[in-house]
Amino acid sequence: MDFCVALVQIKPKLGRVADNLALIQEQVEQAILQQADFAVLPELALTGYFLKDLVPEVALTVYSPEIVALQELSKKISIAVGFVEVTKDYQFYNSAAWFEDGELKHLHRKVYLPTYGLFDEQRYLGHGDRFRAFDTKFGRMGLLVCEDMWHLSAPYLLAMDGATTLVCLSSSPGRGVDDDELGTAVAWRNLTTSAARFLTCRVIYVNRAGFEDGVNFWGGSHVVAPSGKIVATAPEFEPSLTLVTLTETELRRERITSPLVRDENLCITLQELNRISRERSC
């Protein structure tokens, strides 16, 4: 089906869950007024990114009042949002939730935690252990959190699991220069357009904006059609609300002209991965 997605590119406040929830609710209400079908917010939108020892202080269970408030709001519009999740046994995860029709429909725990350069996630957070597509009113979706997208197997697995739309929540700092463009922006656009083209999937990428702990997050949220063409972009470096309409016709046309997913041979992939795994274990 056709649908309108709101790219909600916000500037969260570090460690201020109540303030961030109020900001999210305000922006999502604006998306509802503009008749968006679902809203996508950044990685760790409820908490900010460079949390370090604040992780246990800002962590939420799936039954916390803040999560319940977002569930309630999803009776009007579907919502994808990032937060720190704590489990009953006090494990902490960088999680992305999909709310729809007043329910938490899907939860993805970030699998690949960067611990290099500016990043130190593995010190404070646990790894997720799966990639699963899930059904929504807008077709089958897959959630990724930032670094997940940089591992080719992650979008591939979601596409093989039937996802036709990949939704990536990100907190990506701006770094480097590439031909007078921001290096991070060039890298991310190359990544999302390649994934869309080779998997004939829509890719929705939502990054945060603003400074935090001396680091500037570059924004630049965008949507890529199954052809690999970027069809909409949000401004760089500043908060924004960008609406984009995607059509079923576009997906159908690309899947007919480029039947790459149809022709993918999972048996060969599994055969060779098993071989490589056996050889490496030796």
Sequence and secondary structure as in RCSB ss.txt:
>XXXX:A:sequence
MDFCVALVQIKPKLGRVADNLALIQEQVEQAILQQADFAVLPELALTGYFLKDLVPEVALTVYSPEIVALQELSK
KISIAVGFVEVTKDYQFYNSAAWFEDGELKHLHRKVYLPTYGLFDEQRYLGHGDRFRAFDTKFGRMGLLVCEDMW
HLSAPYLLAMDGATTLVCLSSSPGRGVDDDELGTAVAWRNLTTSAARFLTCRVIYVNRAGFEDGVNFWGGSHVVA
PSGKIVATAPEFEPSLTLVTLTETELRRERITSPLVRDENLCITLQELNRISRERSC
>XXXX:A:secstr
  EEEEEEE    TT HHHHHHHHHHHHHHHHHTT SEEE  TTTTT S  GGGHHHH B TTSHHHHHHHHHTT
TSEEEEEEEEE TT  EEEEEEEEETTEEEEEEE      STT  GGGT B       EEETTEEEEEEEGGGGG
STHHHHHHHHTT SEEEEEE  B   EETTEEHHHHHHHHHHHHHHHHHT EEEEEE EEEETTEEEEB  EEE 
TTS EEEE  BSS EEEEEEE HHHHHHHHHH  HHHH  HHHHHHHHHHHHHHHH 
